[in-house]
């Protein structure tokens, strides 16, 4: 774990969700407020999980969530066509029906993958901030969309590093927490990702607990969720992509497939215009 405190800024970085869970357990609550624990569990808020169970899943992973994710990801994989081929005047194989119909663009070729120029590793930060009005189920769908996008990239041979994040304005301070979900050389662990990004309790239980332990003065309103920027991250790698979409999950993640479409568009837009993404 690393932390940096500046003039009204505090940044915290964890190597894993499990390390974050240990930090929450071992670090005293500075505020005395305990909304992380006392807010009643509700399906729309934290999928009915509660604080104690949220802490356990942060420590151990969420096997049930991984099973659910596997089933939903199978459906997404079946419904999502490969985006890297198109009909053209030249290519590596014929499109027989178009050839028989006399169409001039009757060959199939691989298109240029916009991710190909991103280097050997894509580093992705996914803030889990969301207002109280954002549905817990839609937050889960957003996490599933991230999982499927990563799965597609790694199936294509790309290497991906993924971090969860939380960025807040707290009593006039800008406070950031990040936690690694997977390194580029690790396989995708759905039990870790399903909770560390895709479960609303990651923010509404553990995120609140992190705010209660941060260097900023006590905030009775528990701060304001804001979009993450690269400057908020300790030693942010060059070319990292930030996906600030969770706060709009009600709009963009009503289903896992809708979330995947939105995530794909946002990340590839950032890859095409890295200066804007930074």
N, C-alpha and C positions, 0 to 999 in steps of 0.2 A: 504494500500500500504506500502511495506517495501523497503528500499534500503540500500545497503552497498557499500562503496567505499574503495578500497585498493590501493596498488601500481600498477598503470596502470590496475586496474580492477574496473568495476562498475556493480552491480547487482541490478535489479529492479524486484519486485514481486507484482502482482496485484491480488486481490481477485475475479475479474470478468472482462469480456470484457468491461462492462459498466463503471467500475471504471477506466480502462485504457483510455477509451474515455474521461472521465471527466478530467483525468490528462493531456491528450494532449491539451484539450481546455484551461485549467487553468494555464498551465506551459509555460513560455515564450520560444520561439525558441532561443537557445543559439548560434546557428551557423549563423543565418541570411540567410542561404540557404533554399530554399523552394521547392525542387524537389518533396516533398510529395504532394504538391498542384499543381505545375506548369507542371509536366510531363503530356502530353496530354493523355486523356483516349483512350484506344484501347482494342478491344476484346482480343487480344493475351496477353495484358499486365495486365489489371485489369478487364477484361470482360466488358470494356466500362463504368465503374462505375464513376470514378472521385473522387476527395477528399471529397467534401461536402457530397455526398451520402454515401461514405465509412464510414465517421464519424457517420452519422445517423444510419447506420446499426450496427456499433459497439455499439452504445448506446442502440438501440431498438431491435436488432436481425434482422434476414433476413427471414420474413415469406414466401416470394416467393421461396427462396432457400430451406426452409423446405418442401414446397409442392413438389418441384422437387425431393428432396432427398427421400421423402416418396415413390414416384412412382418408382424411381430407386432401392430403397432398397427392394421393393416388388419383383422386378424382380431378384435381387440378392438372396433373400431368397428362391425363387422358384428354382433357378439354383444351389444352394449350398447344397449338401447333408450333413446330420449330420455326423461329423467326429468321433463320439464316439462309433460306433458299428463295429463289424467285424465277419466273419465266423470263427468258431473254433470247437473243439471236444466237448466242453461243453458250456453251456450258459443258458439264461433265457427263450428262446423260439426256436422252430425248424424253420429252413429254408426249407420249404416244397419241393420246386423244387429240391434242392440239396439232401434232404433225399430220394426223390423218384428216383433220379438218382444214389443212392448208394454212394454218396460222404461221406467220413468219417468225414469231418468238416462241418456237416450239422446243427449245432446249431448257434444261434446268441447271442453274448455276448457284454456287454458294455466294451469298452477298457478303460485302465487307462488314464484319462485326464491329459496331462502334466501340465495343469494349476492348478490341484488340490492341489499341494504342495506349491502354491504361497502365502498362508495365506488368510486372510479374505478379503483383499482389494488389487486389482491391481491398482497401480498408474502409469499412462502413461503420458509421456511428448512428445509432437509432435512439433518439430521445423517446422516453416513455411518458413524458408529461401529457396530461389531459385534464381539461376542466371537469368539474363535477357532473356536468350535463352529458359527458361522453359515455356511451354505453360500454359496460365491461365486455359484452360479447363482441362489439365492434372493435374494441382494443385487441381482443384475442384474434379476430380475423386479420387485423393488421400484422400481428406477429406471424401468422400463418403465411401471409403473403411474402413477408421477408424470408421465411424459411424456404419457400418454394423458389424464390428468386435465387437464393444462395445455392440451392440444390441444382438448379439449372446451370448456373455458372460452373460449378464444380464438376458436373457431368460433362461439360464442354472442355474440361481441363484447366479452368481458371482457378487460381488460389485466392481465397477470401479470408480476411480477418474481420470479425464482427465485435462491436462493443455496444452495450446499452448505455444510456446517458440520462441525466436529469439536470436541467438548467433552470434556476429560480432567481427571482428578485426577492430578497428577504431583508426586511428592515433597512432598505437602501443599499444592501450588499448584492453583488452578483455571485451566486453560489453554484458550483458545478460539481456533479459526481459522475464518474464514468466507471464501467466495469466490463472486463473482457468476457465475451461469450465464447469465442473460439479464436485460436491463433490460425495463421495461414496453413500451418503444417498439421492441424488437427482435423479429424473428420467432424461433420456436423452432428452434434449431440442434441437431439430434439428434446430430451428431458431437461436440458439446461436452457436451451433457447426458448422452449415453450413457456417457461416461467420467467426467465431473465429479460425477455422482451414482450412476450405475448400474453402474460397474465396481468390483469389490472392491479392485482395486489402487489406486484413489484413496485409500482408507484404509490398506490394508496395505502400500503402498509409499510413496506421497507423504505420507500422514498420519503414518506412522512417521518419515519424514525431517523433517517439521515438528516433531515432538516432540524429535528430536535437536538441533534448532536453537533451541528455545524458551528463555525466560529462566529456567525452573524448573531446579533442580539435577538432576543425572543421576539417573534412575530405572532401576535394573537390570531391573525388571519392565515397563518401558515404560508405566507409568501405568494408570489405570482409566478406561474409557469411561463417561461419565455423560450423562444427559439434558440437552439444551440448554435454557436459559431466556433470556427477553428481556434480563435484566440482564447476560448474558454477551456481548451483541452491542454493538459500538461504534455509537452513534447509531441504535439500532433504531427503525424507523418505527412510528408508532402503528398498531395493528391488525394487525401482522405475525402470521402463523401459523407455529408450529413443529410440524413433523411428525417426532416422535421414534420412528418405527416400524422403522427399519432393524435395530435390535438384536433385533427379534423377527421377522425376515424368514423364518426357518424355519417359523414358525407361520402368518404372514399372507401370505406371498408364495411359496407353493409353485408357483403359476402366475401369469402376468401378470394374468389376469382376477381372481384372488383378491386380488392386490395392489391392483388398481384399486378393487375393492369396499371393501377396508379403508381405503384412502386417502380415497376419497370420503366414507365415514362419518366418519372422524376430522376431516377439514377442515370438513365442513359442521356437525359438532357444535361445533367451535371458532367457526365463524361465528355460530351460534345463541347461543353463550355466550362472548362475547369476554373477559369478566372472568376466567373459568376458564382460558381459553387463555393469558392473560398471566401 
